[in-house]
Amino acid sequence: MLFSLIIPVYNRPDEVDELLQSLVQTDYKAAFEVVLVEDGSSIRCEDIVQKYTDRLSISYYFKENSGPGDSRNYGMRKAKGDYFIIFDSDCIIPQQYLSEVDKALANNYVDCFGGPDKALDSFSDIQKAINFAMTSFLTTGGIRGGSEKIDKFQPRSFNMGISRKAFEASNGFGNIHPGEDPDLSIRLWNLGFETKLFLNAYVYHKRRIDWGKFSVQVNKFGKARPILNSWYPKYNKLTFFFPSVFILGFGLAVLLLVFTYDILLKLYFIYFIIIFLTASFQNKSVKIGYLSVVAVWKQFFGYGTGFIESYGKVILLKQKPQEAFPELFFKL
């Protein structure tokens, strides 16, 4: 089985350099190809790609900007492999990654899989804090952290595999972003394909974003979820409402202080103390513990407020998602 690694990139040649360098160090012995799709970048990475043509079987394509989902589809249509593995450009790939995927597929084949993400010691403190918020079982990142069923996993496209058969049957990713990954997973389920979490197939996800970009990102995640719920009500879950309930509950806790009721606020205080202690212990850093508290708050607030806004417009007011939130849809 030939693996084709599909990597969309937009104005990130430095990331591509790190990713390709990590692939050079793989312990996987069989042949594989790399398909890199430049999504209308003004800062191209073609020169970076040239550095690796003698060490990797790599193809480079430039196309007009149409978003990461369409760029992944473009790469899969150009690829030669039987099985596509999709990475974001800000990932660094452990040397055993492809061997672990090959082993997992040989033991229990599935047409679509996803893997977790971790942080390297070399990441910045803010990157480690955001990684904690996005992966910990204590936060909304618990899906990546393992709270979702392994055999009913919704892979995330920064670390995802899909067979050629499943890609051709589903036509790949849609034009919503973010949200294109669970959208594809659900369509695959409806077509009779299975998805699975490969715990040992993790990547190091660098997430080169600052606090402002992180807030915008998780807010978009929150907006996307009610849209997906309206498309696929069968797969709606109560857990999707938790961040919004968390934010509304915090507002209620502050309001209750006027009437000298502080029990609810104390519960929030205890929760964030647990976040601080857990993140500090995991990262062996009090500073990262503090930054993790900031990251978790931004995660809950951004996602929760985005979800509330989208739920009101899409579910209650029945607005068309493309009209309510045009910024979430790429024109193909």
TORVOLO-892676 format. One line per field, with one value per atom (N, C-alpha, C): residue number from 1; residue in one letter; atom name; x, y, z. Coordinates in steps of 0.1 Angstrom, whole numbers. Last residue first. Layout:
% residues N
seq = c(NUM	...);
type = c(a	...);
atom = c(CA	...);
east = c(X	...);
north = c(Y	...);
up = c(Z	...);
//
This chain:
% residues 332
seq = c(332	332	332	331	331	331	330	330	330	329	329	329	328	328	328	327	327	327	326	326	326	325	325	325	324	324	324	323	323	323	322	322	322	321	321	321	320	320	320	319	319	319	318	318	318	317	317	317	316	316	316	315	315	315	314	314	314	313	313	313	312	312	312	311	311	311	310	310	310	309	309	309	308	308	308	307	307	307	306	306	306	305	305	305	304	304	304	303	303	303	302	302	302	301	301	301	300	300	300	299	299	299	298	298	298	297	297	297	296	296	296	295	295	295	294	294	294	293	293	293	292	292	292	291	291	291	290	290	290	289	289	289	288	288	288	287	287	287	286	286	286	285	285	285	284	284	284	283	283	283	282	282	282	281	281	281	280	280	280	279	279	279	278	278	278	277	277	277	276	276	276	275	275	275	274	274	274	273	273	273	272	272	272	271	271	271	270	270	270	269	269	269	268	268	268	267	267	267	266	266	266	265	265	265	264	264	264	263	263	263	262	262	262	261	261	261	260	260	260	259	259	259	258	258	258	257	257	257	256	256	256	255	255	255	254	254	254	253	253	253	252	252	252	251	251	251	250	250	250	249	249	249	248	248	248	247	247	247	246	246	246	245	245	245	244	244	244	243	243	243	242	242	242	241	241	241	240	240	240	239	239	239	238	238	238	237	237	237	236	236	236	235	235	235	234	234	234	233	233	233	232	232	232	231	231	231	230	230	230	229	229	229	228	228	228	227	227	227	226	226	226	225	225	225	224	224	224	223	223	223	222	222	222	221	221	221	220	220	220	219	219	219	218	218	218	217	217	217	216	216	216	215	215	215	214	214	214	213	213	213	212	212	212	211	211	211	210	210	210	209	209	209	208	208	208	207	207	207	206	206	206	205	205	205	204	204	204	203	203	203	202	202	202	201	201	201	200	200	200	199	199	199	198	198	198	197	197	197	196	196	196	195	195	195	194	194	194	193	193	193	192	192	192	191	191	191	190	190	190	189	189	189	188	188	188	187	187	187	186	186	186	185	185	185	184	184	184	183	183	183	182	182	182	181	181	181	180	180	180	179	179	179	178	178	178	177	177	177	176	176	176	175	175	175	174	174	174	173	173	173	172	172	172	171	171	171	170	170	170	169	169	169	168	168	168	167	167	167	166	166	166	165	165	165	164	164	164	163	163	163	162	162	162	161	161	161	160	160	160	159	159	159	158	158	158	157	157	157	156	156	156	155	155	155	154	154	154	153	153	153	152	152	152	151	151	151	150	150	150	149	149	149	148	148	148	147	147	147	146	146	146	145	145	145	144	144	144	143	143	143	142	142	142	141	141	141	140	140	140	139	139	139	138	138	138	137	137	137	136	136	136	135	135	135	134	134	134	133	133	133	132	132	132	131	131	131	130	130	130	129	129	129	128	128	128	127	127	127	126	126	126	125	125	125	124	124	124	123	123	123	122	122	122	121	121	121	120	120	120	119	119	119	118	118	118	117	117	117	116	116	116	115	115	115	114	114	114	113	113	113	112	112	112	111	111	111	110	110	110	109	109	109	108	108	108	107	107	107	106	106	106	105	105	105	104	104	104	103	103	103	102	102	102	101	101	101	100	100	100	99	99	99	98	98	98	97	97	97	96	96	96	95	95	95	94	94	94	93	93	93	92	92	92	91	91	91	90	90	90	89	89	89	88	88	88	87	87	87	86	86	86	85	85	85	84	84	84	83	83	83	82	82	82	81	81	81	80	80	80	79	79	79	78	78	78	77	77	77	76	76	76	75	75	75	74	74	74	73	73	73	72	72	72	71	71	71	70	70	70	69	69	69	68	68	68	67	67	67	66	66	66	65	65	65	64	64	64	63	63	63	62	62	62	61	61	61	60	60	60	59	59	59	58	58	58	57	57	57	56	56	56	55	55	55	54	54	54	53	53	53	52	52	52	51	51	51	50	50	50	49	49	49	48	48	48	47	47	47	46	46	46	45	45	45	44	44	44	43	43	43	42	42	42	41	41	41	40	40	40	39	39	39	38	38	38	37	37	37	36	36	36	35	35	35	34	34	34	33	33	33	32	32	32	31	31	31	30	30	30	29	29	29	28	28	28	27	27	27	26	26	26	25	25	25	24	24	24	23	23	23	22	22	22	21	21	21	20	20	20	19	19	19	18	18	18	17	17	17	16	16	16	15	15	15	14	14	14	13	13	13	12	12	12	11	11	11	10	10	10	9	9	9	8	8	8	7	7	7	6	6	6	5	5	5	4	4	4	3	3	3	2	2	2	1	1	1);
type = c(l	l	l	k	k	k	f	f	f	f	f	f	l	l	l	e	e	e	p	p	p	f	f	f	a	a	a	e	e	e	q	q	q	p	p	p	k	k	k	q	q	q	k	k	k	l	l	l	l	l	l	i	i	i	v	v	v	k	k	k	g	g	g	y	y	y	s	s	s	e	e	e	i	i	i	f	f	f	g	g	g	t	t	t	g	g	g	y	y	y	g	g	g	f	f	f	f	f	f	q	q	q	k	k	k	w	w	w	v	v	v	a	a	a	v	v	v	v	v	v	s	s	s	l	l	l	y	y	y	g	g	g	i	i	i	k	k	k	v	v	v	s	s	s	k	k	k	n	n	n	q	q	q	f	f	f	s	s	s	a	a	a	t	t	t	l	l	l	f	f	f	i	i	i	i	i	i	i	i	i	f	f	f	y	y	y	i	i	i	f	f	f	y	y	y	l	l	l	k	k	k	l	l	l	l	l	l	i	i	i	d	d	d	y	y	y	t	t	t	f	f	f	v	v	v	l	l	l	l	l	l	l	l	l	v	v	v	a	a	a	l	l	l	g	g	g	f	f	f	g	g	g	l	l	l	i	i	i	f	f	f	v	v	v	s	s	s	p	p	p	f	f	f	f	f	f	f	f	f	t	t	t	l	l	l	k	k	k	n	n	n	y	y	y	k	k	k	p	p	p	y	y	y	w	w	w	s	s	s	n	n	n	l	l	l	i	i	i	p	p	p	r	r	r	a	a	a	k	k	k	g	g	g	f	f	f	k	k	k	n	n	n	v	v	v	q	q	q	v	v	v	s	s	s	f	f	f	k	k	k	g	g	g	w	w	w	d	d	d	i	i	i	r	r	r	r	r	r	k	k	k	h	h	h	y	y	y	v	v	v	y	y	y	a	a	a	n	n	n	l	l	l	f	f	f	l	l	l	k	k	k	t	t	t	e	e	e	f	f	f	g	g	g	l	l	l	n	n	n	w	w	w	l	l	l	r	r	r	i	i	i	s	s	s	l	l	l	d	d	d	p	p	p	d	d	d	e	e	e	g	g	g	p	p	p	h	h	h	i	i	i	n	n	n	g	g	g	f	f	f	g	g	g	n	n	n	s	s	s	a	a	a	e	e	e	f	f	f	a	a	a	k	k	k	r	r	r	s	s	s	i	i	i	g	g	g	m	m	m	n	n	n	f	f	f	s	s	s	r	r	r	p	p	p	q	q	q	f	f	f	k	k	k	d	d	d	i	i	i	k	k	k	e	e	e	s	s	s	g	g	g	g	g	g	r	r	r	i	i	i	g	g	g	g	g	g	t	t	t	t	t	t	l	l	l	f	f	f	s	s	s	t	t	t	m	m	m	a	a	a	f	f	f	n	n	n	i	i	i	a	a	a	k	k	k	q	q	q	i	i	i	d	d	d	s	s	s	f	f	f	s	s	s	d	d	d	l	l	l	a	a	a	k	k	k	d	d	d	p	p	p	g	g	g	g	g	g	f	f	f	c	c	c	d	d	d	v	v	v	y	y	y	n	n	n	n	n	n	a	a	a	l	l	l	a	a	a	k	k	k	d	d	d	v	v	v	e	e	e	s	s	s	l	l	l	y	y	y	q	q	q	q	q	q	p	p	p	i	i	i	i	i	i	c	c	c	d	d	d	s	s	s	d	d	d	f	f	f	i	i	i	i	i	i	f	f	f	y	y	y	d	d	d	g	g	g	k	k	k	a	a	a	k	k	k	r	r	r	m	m	m	g	g	g	y	y	y	n	n	n	r	r	r	s	s	s	d	d	d	g	g	g	p	p	p	g	g	g	s	s	s	n	n	n	e	e	e	k	k	k	f	f	f	y	y	y	y	y	y	s	s	s	i	i	i	s	s	s	l	l	l	r	r	r	d	d	d	t	t	t	y	y	y	k	k	k	q	q	q	v	v	v	i	i	i	d	d	d	e	e	e	c	c	c	r	r	r	i	i	i	s	s	s	s	s	s	g	g	g	d	d	d	e	e	e	v	v	v	l	l	l	v	v	v	v	v	v	e	e	e	f	f	f	a	a	a	a	a	a	k	k	k	y	y	y	d	d	d	t	t	t	q	q	q	v	v	v	l	l	l	s	s	s	q	q	q	l	l	l	l	l	l	e	e	e	d	d	d	v	v	v	e	e	e	d	d	d	p	p	p	r	r	r	n	n	n	y	y	y	v	v	v	p	p	p	i	i	i	i	i	i	l	l	l	s	s	s	f	f	f	l	l	l	m	m	m);
atom = c(N	CA	C	N	CA	C	N	CA	C	N	CA	C	N	CA	C	N	CA	C	N	CA	C	N	CA	C	N	CA	C	N	CA	C	N	CA	C	N	CA	C	N	CA	C	N	CA	C	N	CA	C	N	CA	C	N	CA	C	N	CA	C	N	CA	C	N	CA	C	N	CA	C	N	CA	C	N	CA	C	N	CA	C	N	CA	C	N	CA	C	N	CA	C	N	CA	C	N	CA	C	N	CA	C	N	CA	C	N	CA	C	N	CA	C	N	CA	C	N	CA	C	N	CA	C	N	CA	C	N	CA	C	N	CA	C	N	CA	C	N	CA	C	N	CA	C	N	CA	C	N	CA	C	N	CA	C	N	CA	C	N	CA	C	N	CA	C	N	CA	C	N	CA	C	N	CA	C	N	CA	C	N	CA	C	N	CA	C	N	CA	C	N	CA	C	N	CA	C	N	CA	C	N	CA	C	N	CA	C	N	CA	C	N	CA	C	N	CA	C	N	CA	C	N	CA	C	N	CA	C	N	CA	C	N	CA	C	N	CA	C	N	CA	C	N	CA	C	N	CA	C	N	CA	C	N	CA	C	N	CA	C	N	CA	C	N	CA	C	N	CA	C	N	CA	C	N	CA	C	N	CA	C	N	CA	C	N	CA	C	N	CA	C	N	CA	C	N	CA	C	N	CA	C	N	CA	C	N	CA	C	N	CA	C	N	CA	C	N	CA	C	N	CA	C	N	CA	C	N	CA	C	N	CA	C	N	CA	C	N	CA	C	N	CA	C	N	CA	C	N	CA	C	N	CA	C	N	CA	C	N	CA	C	N	CA	C	N	CA	C	N	CA	C	N	CA	C	N	CA	C	N	CA	C	N	CA	C	N	CA	C	N	CA	C	N	CA	C	N	CA	C	N	CA	C	N	CA	C	N	CA	C	N	CA	C	N	CA	C	N	CA	C	N	CA	C	N	CA	C	N	CA	C	N	CA	C	N	CA	C	N	CA	C	N	CA	C	N	CA	C	N	CA	C	N	CA	C	N	CA	C	N	CA	C	N	CA	C	N	CA	C	N	CA	C	N	CA	C	N	CA	C	N	CA	C	N	CA	C	N	CA	C	N	CA	C	N	CA	C	N	CA	C	N	CA	C	N	CA	C	N	CA	C	N	CA	C	N	CA	C	N	CA	C	N	CA	C	N	CA	C	N	CA	C	N	CA	C	N	CA	C	N	CA	C	N	CA	C	N	CA	C	N	CA	C	N	CA	C	N	CA	C	N	CA	C	N	CA	C	N	CA	C	N	CA	C	N	CA	C	N	CA	C	N	CA	C	N	CA	C	N	CA	C	N	CA	C	N	CA	C	N	CA	C	N	CA	C	N	CA	C	N	CA	C	N	CA	C	N	CA	C	N	CA	C	N	CA	C	N	CA	C	N	CA	C	N	CA	C	N	CA	C	N	CA	C	N	CA	C	N	CA	C	N	CA	C	N	CA	C	N	CA	C	N	CA	C	N	CA	C	N	CA	C	N	CA	C	N	CA	C	N	CA	C	N	CA	C	N	CA	C	N	CA	C	N	CA	C	N	CA	C	N	CA	C	N	CA	C	N	CA	C	N	CA	C	N	CA	C	N	CA	C	N	CA	C	N	CA	C	N	CA	C	N	CA	C	N	CA	C	N	CA	C	N	CA	C	N	CA	C	N	CA	C	N	CA	C	N	CA	C	N	CA	C	N	CA	C	N	CA	C	N	CA	C	N	CA	C	N	CA	C	N	CA	C	N	CA	C	N	CA	C	N	CA	C	N	CA	C	N	CA	C	N	CA	C	N	CA	C	N	CA	C	N	CA	C	N	CA	C	N	CA	C	N	CA	C	N	CA	C	N	CA	C	N	CA	C	N	CA	C	N	CA	C	N	CA	C	N	CA	C	N	CA	C	N	CA	C	N	CA	C	N	CA	C	N	CA	C	N	CA	C	N	CA	C	N	CA	C	N	CA	C	N	CA	C	N	CA	C	N	CA	C	N	CA	C	N	CA	C	N	CA	C	N	CA	C	N	CA	C	N	CA	C	N	CA	C	N	CA	C	N	CA	C	N	CA	C	N	CA	C	N	CA	C	N	CA	C	N	CA	C	N	CA	C	N	CA	C	N	CA	C	N	CA	C	N	CA	C	N	CA	C	N	CA	C	N	CA	C	N	CA	C	N	CA	C	N	CA	C	N	CA	C	N	CA	C	N	CA	C	N	CA	C	N	CA	C	N	CA	C	N	CA	C	N	CA	C	N	CA	C	N	CA	C	N	CA	C	N	CA	C	N	CA	C	N	CA	C	N	CA	C	N	CA	C	N	CA	C	N	CA	C	N	CA	C	N	CA	C	N	CA	C	N	CA	C	N	CA	C	N	CA	C	N	CA	C	N	CA	C	N	CA	C	N	CA	C	N	CA	C	N	CA	C	N	CA	C	N	CA	C	N	CA	C	N	CA	C	N	CA	C	N	CA	C	N	CA	C	N	CA	C	N	CA	C	N	CA	C	N	CA	C	N	CA	C	N	CA	C	N	CA	C	N	CA	C	N	CA	C	N	CA	C	N	CA	C	N	CA	C	N	CA	C	N	CA	C);
east = c(-158	-150	-152	-155	-161	-152	-156	-148	-156	-172	-174	-165	-172	-169	-169	-180	-166	-162	-208	-201	-186	-230	-216	-208	-255	-253	-238	-253	-256	-254	-246	-237	-240	-268	-254	-245	-298	-289	-275	-317	-309	-300	-334	-334	-327	-334	-339	-339	-324	-336	-342	-301	-311	-324	-287	-290	-301	-288	-290	-295	-283	-294	-298	-260	-273	-285	-242	-246	-259	-240	-244	-249	-232	-244	-249	-207	-218	-231	-192	-195	-206	-192	-199	-202	-177	-190	-198	-152	-161	-175	-143	-144	-154	-145	-152	-154	-129	-143	-151	-104	-110	-125	-99	-101	-108	-95	-106	-109	-73	-86	-97	-53	-57	-71	-51	-55	-61	-42	-55	-60	-18	-29	-42	-3	-7	-18	0	-7	-12	16	3	-6	38	29	15	48	44	35	54	43	39	62	64	52	59	70	73	38	48	60	22	25	37	21	27	31	7	20	28	-17	-8	6	-26	-24	-15	-28	-20	-16	-46	-33	-23	-69	-62	-48	-75	-71	-64	-81	-69	-65	-104	-92	-79	-121	-118	-105	-122	-116	-112	-135	-122	-115	-160	-152	-137	-167	-166	-157	-170	-159	-157	-193	-180	-168	-211	-209	-196	-210	-207	-203	-218	-205	-201	-242	-240	-228	-247	-238	-237	-260	-269	-261	-239	-247	-256	-231	-223	-230	-247	-251	-243	-231	-244	-248	-211	-208	-220	-227	-219	-215	-237	-246	-239	-213	-220	-230	-208	-199	-205	-229	-228	-219	-222	-234	-234	-198	-198	-210	-209	-198	-198	-227	-232	-222	-208	-218	-224	-194	-187	-196	-216	-209	-201	-228	-233	-225	-216	-214	-218	-227	-214	-210	-250	-251	-238	-248	-245	-246	-259	-258	-256	-263	-250	-248	-288	-286	-273	-285	-291	-289	-267	-267	-272	-272	-270	-272	-272	-284	-284	-247	-258	-271	-232	-231	-242	-240	-242	-242	-231	-245	-249	-202	-208	-223	-192	-194	-202	-189	-199	-202	-167	-180	-191	-147	-151	-165	-146	-151	-155	-135	-148	-154	-110	-120	-134	-99	-100	-111	-99	-107	-109	-81	-95	-104	-58	-64	-79	-53	-56	-63	-47	-57	-62	-24	-37	-49	-10	-9	-23	3	-7	-5	13	20	9	11	1	8	25	31	22	21	13	18	34	37	31	12	21	24	6	5	15	-3	0	-2	-13	2	6	-41	-34	-19	-61	-49	-40	-96	-85	-73	-115	-109	-98	-145	-133	-128	-160	-157	-145	-187	-173	-171	-213	-209	-195	-221	-218	-213	-222	-235	-233	-195	-203	-216	-188	-182	-191	-202	-206	-200	-188	-202	-207	-162	-164	-178	-168	-164	-166	-175	-185	-181	-152	-163	-174	-137	-132	-144	-148	-147	-144	-146	-158	-158	-137	-135	-148	-152	-139	-139	-169	-169	-156	-167	-162	-163	-157	-166	-159	-134	-138	-148	-145	-135	-142	-162	-157	-149	-168	-173	-171	-156	-170	-176	-129	-137	-152	-123	-122	-131	-125	-134	-134	-105	-119	-129	-82	-86	-101	-86	-83	-88	-71	-83	-80	-60	-58	-71	-47	-58	-54	-40	-35	-45	-55	-40	-33	-81	-74	-59	-93	-90	-80	-118	-105	-104	-139	-140	-126	-145	-137	-139	-154	-163	-157	-135	-141	-152	-130	-119	-125	-151	-149	-139	-135	-144	-141	-115	-129	-138	-90	-93	-107	-81	-75	-79	-98	-84	-77	-119	-121	-107	-110	-111	-113	-111	-102	-102	-125	-133	-124	-108	-113	-121	-96	-103	-109	-81	-95	-103	-64	-66	-80	-60	-58	-62	-61	-67	-66	-48	-62	-68	-21	-29	-44	-16	-17	-24	-15	-26	-27	9	-4	-16	27	25	12	26	22	19	36	22	17	62	53	39	72	71	61	88	77	78	107	112	101	93	99	104	62	77	82	30	39	53	6	14	23	-24	-13	-7	-37	-36	-25	-53	-43	-43	-78	-72	-62	-88	-83	-79	-107	-104	-99	-110	-109	-106	-90	-101	-99	-77	-79	-91	-58	-73	-76	-32	-39	-54	-26	-24	-31	-30	-39	-37	-10	-24	-33	14	11	-4	11	12	8	13	1	0	39	27	14	54	54	43	48	43	44	61	47	42	86	79	65	95	101	94	68	78	83	66	62	72	50	63	60	28	31	45	19	26	28	5	19	27	-13	-12	2	-16	-10	-13	-31	-31	-25	-26	-24	-22	-43	-38	-37	-36	-41	-34	-26	-38	-44	-11	-12	-25	-7	-7	-10	-25	-17	-18	-43	-31	-22	-64	-67	-54	-52	-56	-59	-49	-37	-40	-76	-67	-55	-83	-89	-81	-67	-65	-71	-79	-65	-61	-104	-103	-89	-95	-103	-102	-82	-75	-82	-90	-91	-85	-83	-97	-99	-61	-66	-81	-48	-54	-60	-18	-32	-37	10	5	-9	26	16	12	51	47	37	60	54	49	87	78	73	103	96	85	133	119	113	158	157	142	159	168	167	141	138	147	146	143	140	149	160	158	126	137	148	110	107	119	120	122	120	111	126	129	84	89	104	68	77	84	58	58	69	38	52	53	13	21	36	-5	4	11	-24	-25	-16	-16	-30	-30	3	4	-9	6	-3	-2	26	25	17	29	22	19	52	47	41	50	52	46	70	58	61	83	82	69	93	86	86	104	113	106	104	95	103	116	121	113	122	113	121	136	141	132	122	134	139	102	99	111	115	110	107	118	130	126	91	98	111	86	78	86	105	105	98	96	109	111	70	72	86	75	68	71	86	94	88	65	77	85	36	44	56	14	24	32	-2	-5	5	-6	2	-2	-14	-17	-9	-2	1	-3	-4	-10	-9	13	12	7	3	6	3	15	10	13	7	15	8	9	0	9);
north = c(279	270	273	300	299	290	289	292	291	299	292	297	315	301	293	341	339	324	340	338	336	332	333	330	336	340	342	325	339	344	298	306	321	290	291	300	307	298	301	308	315	305	300	293	300	310	319	313	286	293	302	277	268	275	301	289	280	321	324	312	306	316	318	292	285	294	313	304	297	323	332	323	300	307	316	295	285	292	318	314	305	315	326	324	290	292	303	296	285	287	317	318	308	306	318	320	283	282	294	294	283	283	313	318	307	294	305	310	280	273	283	300	293	286	307	317	310	282	288	298	281	271	276	300	303	293	286	299	302	265	262	275	278	271	268	286	296	290	262	270	280	232	247	254	206	209	224	199	206	210	185	179	185	205	192	185	226	228	215	213	218	221	208	197	201	233	223	212	247	252	241	230	233	237	234	220	221	261	256	242	260	266	263	247	241	247	265	252	245	286	288	275	274	278	280	271	259	262	298	290	277	304	310	303	290	287	292	303	288	285	328	326	312	351	336	334	378	371	356	389	384	376	394	406	402	369	376	388	362	358	364	372	379	375	353	367	374	331	330	344	338	337	337	337	350	349	310	319	333	300	297	306	308	314	311	292	307	313	266	271	286	265	264	269	267	277	277	242	255	267	222	225	238	215	227	231	191	203	216	172	178	190	164	174	180	161	156	168	150	161	155	133	132	143	138	125	124	162	162	149	175	161	160	202	193	178	212	214	205	205	199	201	222	208	200	246	244	229	243	243	241	244	232	232	268	257	246	285	288	276	272	272	276	276	263	262	304	298	284	306	312	306	294	287	292	316	302	294	338	338	324	329	333	333	326	315	317	352	343	330	363	368	358	348	347	352	334	342	341	304	314	321	278	291	302	248	259	273	224	236	247	192	202	216	162	174	186	134	144	154	98	112	121	70	78	93	57	58	66	58	65	67	62	55	63	60	68	58	56	51	60	50	58	53	33	34	43	38	37	38	43	29	27	68	60	45	79	77	68	81	71	68	101	88	77	122	118	104	124	121	116	133	120	115	157	146	133	172	171	159	171	164	162	188	175	167	213	204	190	230	221	211	265	251	243	259	259	269	243	249	248	228	242	249	193	204	217	167	178	188	139	146	157	124	136	145	99	110	123	81	79	91	89	90	88	85	98	99	57	66	80	49	45	54	59	64	61	64	56	63	88	84	76	102	93	89	130	123	114	157	144	134	179	181	168	172	171	175	148	162	162	122	127	141	112	122	127	78	90	99	54	64	78	39	34	43	55	52	47	81	67	65	109	104	89	115	112	107	121	107	104	145	139	126	154	150	143	157	149	144	176	162	153	203	196	181	214	210	203	197	209	204	176	185	197	162	156	166	183	178	173	196	181	175	223	216	201	231	234	226	222	216	219	239	224	218	263	261	246	258	261	258	255	244	246	281	269	257	295	297	286	286	283	285	269	281	278	237	247	258	219	231	241	197	205	219	194	191	201	181	193	188	163	165	177	148	157	160	116	128	137	108	106	118	90	102	99	73	73	87	53	67	66	26	36	50	2	11	22	-29	-19	-10	-39	-36	-25	-45	-52	-51	-27	-41	-49	-3	-6	-21	-3	-3	-7	-4	-15	-15	21	8	-4	38	38	25	32	30	29	41	27	23	68	60	45	75	78	68	75	62	63	101	92	79	126	116	106	156	142	133	186	179	164	209	197	192	230	234	221	221	225	228	192	206	210	162	169	184	131	146	152	104	109	124	81	95	98	52	57	71	47	40	46	74	64	57	96	83	71	127	117	104	145	144	133	143	139	138	151	137	133	179	170	155	187	188	179	182	174	175	201	187	178	224	221	207	223	221	218	228	216	213	253	241	228	276	270	257	286	281	274	304	302	298	286	297	294	265	268	281	245	259	260	216	222	236	192	205	211	160	168	181	138	150	157	116	116	126	129	126	125	136	128	123	153	142	132	173	165	153	192	178	168	217	212	197	223	219	213	232	219	214	258	249	234	269	268	258	269	261	259	283	274	265	319	305	296	341	337	322	341	352	349	311	318	330	293	307	316	269	274	289	244	258	264	212	220	234	183	196	206	151	160	173	125	138	147	89	102	113	60	69	82	27	40	47	14	13	27	21	16	15	45	37	33	63	49	40	97	85	72	119	111	99	133	127	117	144	132	125	166	155	142	181	177	165	188	179	173	205	192	183	226	217	204	236	231	222	244	233	227	266	254	242	283	279	266	289	281	276	297	292	283	305	315	310	276	290	299	243	253	267	208	221	232	177	189	202	143	155	167	115	125	138	84	97	107	51	62	75	21	33	45	-12	0	12);
up = c(-40	-48	-63	-13	-26	-35	20	9	-4	49	37	26	71	74	61	64	66	69	64	51	53	83	86	73	72	86	88	47	48	62	52	43	43	68	74	65	68	60	65	98	88	81	119	107	95	145	135	121	158	163	152	142	148	151	133	125	129	154	140	132	178	177	162	172	176	174	168	157	160	194	183	171	209	212	200	196	196	199	204	189	188	231	225	210	233	239	233	221	215	220	238	223	217	264	260	245	262	266	261	254	246	249	273	260	251	295	295	281	285	287	288	285	272	274	312	302	289	322	327	317	308	305	310	321	307	303	346	345	331	336	343	343	326	317	323	352	342	331	364	369	359	349	348	354	339	349	349	325	318	326	344	331	324	364	367	354	352	358	360	345	335	340	372	362	351	383	389	379	366	369	374	368	355	357	395	390	376	394	403	398	379	373	382	398	384	379	419	421	408	406	411	413	402	390	394	428	420	408	436	442	434	422	418	424	436	422	418	462	460	446	469	462	459	473	471	463	476	486	485	456	467	477	440	444	456	432	442	448	411	424	435	389	393	407	388	391	396	381	393	398	356	367	381	342	343	355	344	350	352	329	343	351	304	310	325	301	301	307	303	312	312	282	296	306	262	263	277	266	267	269	263	275	276	239	246	258	232	223	230	249	252	243	237	248	251	201	214	225	169	179	193	149	156	166	138	144	152	124	138	145	104	108	122	99	88	92	125	116	104	134	140	132	117	116	122	129	115	112	156	153	138	149	154	152	140	130	136	162	152	142	175	181	171	156	159	165	158	146	148	184	181	168	179	187	186	163	158	166	179	167	162	199	203	190	184	191	194	177	166	172	202	194	184	211	218	210	181	193	200	165	167	180	153	154	154	161	163	164	161	166	168	170	164	169	164	172	164	161	155	166	166	170	162	166	154	157	187	186	174	184	195	194	160	162	172	159	165	166	129	141	146	109	113	127	82	96	98	58	61	76	50	55	58	45	33	37	70	63	50	76	83	76	57	56	63	69	55	52	92	93	79	82	90	90	70	62	69	93	82	73	108	112	102	88	92	98	84	73	77	105	105	94	98	102	102	67	74	85	40	53	60	17	16	29	22	18	19	12	21	14	-8	1	9	-22	-28	-19	-12	-5	-12	-29	-26	-20	-29	-42	-39	-2	-8	-21	0	8	2	-19	-20	-13	-7	-20	-22	28	17	4	50	43	31	81	69	63	98	93	81	112	113	110	107	109	109	106	93	95	129	126	115	130	127	124	152	141	139	161	162	150	171	165	165	184	172	166	206	197	184	217	215	204	233	222	220	251	256	246	242	244	249	234	246	249	215	211	222	233	221	216	251	255	244	247	239	242	267	255	245	294	287	275	306	315	308	288	292	301	266	279	281	241	242	255	241	230	231	264	263	252	257	269	268	236	234	245	249	239	236	263	270	261	243	252	259	232	224	232	253	249	240	254	266	262	223	232	244	219	217	227	226	220	217	235	245	239	216	218	229	222	221	223	201	213	211	189	188	201	176	185	181	144	154	163	125	130	141	95	109	112	73	77	92	68	56	60	85	85	74	96	86	87	119	119	109	112	123	122	92	89	100	104	93	90	124	128	116	108	117	120	95	87	95	117	108	100	126	135	127	104	108	117	104	93	96	130	127	116	139	139	134	139	130	129	140	147	137	123	123	130	130	129	132	115	122	120	100	112	121	78	76	89	85	84	83	66	77	74	57	56	68	36	50	49	16	18	33	-2	11	13	-26	-23	-10	-45	-35	-34	-62	-68	-58	-63	-57	-64	-73	-80	-75	-55	-69	-77	-32	-33	-47	-38	-36	-37	-39	-51	-50	-12	-23	-36	0	3	-8	-11	-14	-11	0	-14	-18	27	23	9	28	30	26	0	13	15	-24	-22	-9	-44	-30	-30	-72	-66	-52	-68	-72	-66	-73	-69	-76	-61	-70	-64	-61	-57	-67	-48	-59	-53	-39	-36	-48	-23	-35	-33	-8	-7	-21	-14	-3	-1	-35	-36	-24	-28	-39	-41	-8	-4	-15	-18	-9	-6	-31	-39	-31	-10	-16	-23	-8	3	-2	-32	-30	-18	-28	-38	-36	-11	-5	-15	-13	-17	-11	-3	1	-2	-12	-18	-14	-21	-12	-20	-31	-35	-26	-16	-17	-20	-27	-23	-26	-17	-24	-19	-20	-13	-22	-14	-23	-16	-11	-5	-16	-10	-17	-9	-1	1	-7	3	-5	-1	35	23	16	60	50	36	85	76	64	101	101	92	90	93	93	84	94	98	65	61	71	81	72	67	92	101	93	69	76	85	64	55	61	86	84	75	83	95	93	58	60	72	64	55	56	81	86	77	63	74	81	45	40	52	45	57	52	28	33	45	32	28	36	21	28	23	25	20	28	19	28	21	21	14	24	12	23	17	3	-2	9	6	13	5	-10	-11	-4	0	0	0);
//
